[in-house]
Amino acid sequence: MKREIITLSGSTKFKKEFIAAAGRLSLEGKIVLAPAIYGKAEGIEHSPATAKLLYELHLDKINISDGIFVIDVDGYIGDSTRKEIAYAKSKGKFVKYLSKES
């Protein structure tokens, strides 16, 4: 049985919601790829080079995923997340939203 692979996308200021979604989706039998660093929630500022690396890693996660699950608390979707949604769609990946499941 092939398990569905899902990358979580959204603002890293929503760390609590990312962790809750990762747990719920894992209990549904899905492989969840989540951020390793929650810079906005933890007040971590990255150099431009590190930010670029982390963004490229995130796109790589989307590439190996079946789709993305957008953590859009109160409908919030920032510029980076909009780009990730467009990227996922351009690669034929599904896009699901936390706000539509709540």
C-alpha positions, 0 to 999 in steps of 0.5 A: 500500500502506498501511503499518501505524502503531504507537505504542510505549508503556511506561515511558520508563526502557526507552529501549534497548528502545524504540530496539531495537523501533523499529528492528525494527518499521521494518525490518518496514515499519511506521511507528513513533511513539516518545517524543521524550523518555525522561524516566525513562531520562535523569533529566529531570523535567517540570513538570505542564504539560509532563507533561500536554502530552507525555501528550496528544501520546502519546494523539494518536499512538495516535489516528493509529495502527493499534495500540500496541506495549507495551514491557513489560520483564519484564512491567512495566506502570505506571499510565500505560501501563495507561491507554494500553492501555485508551485504545487498546482503547477506540478499537479499536486493537490492542495487542501486547506485547514480552514476548509476542514475546520 
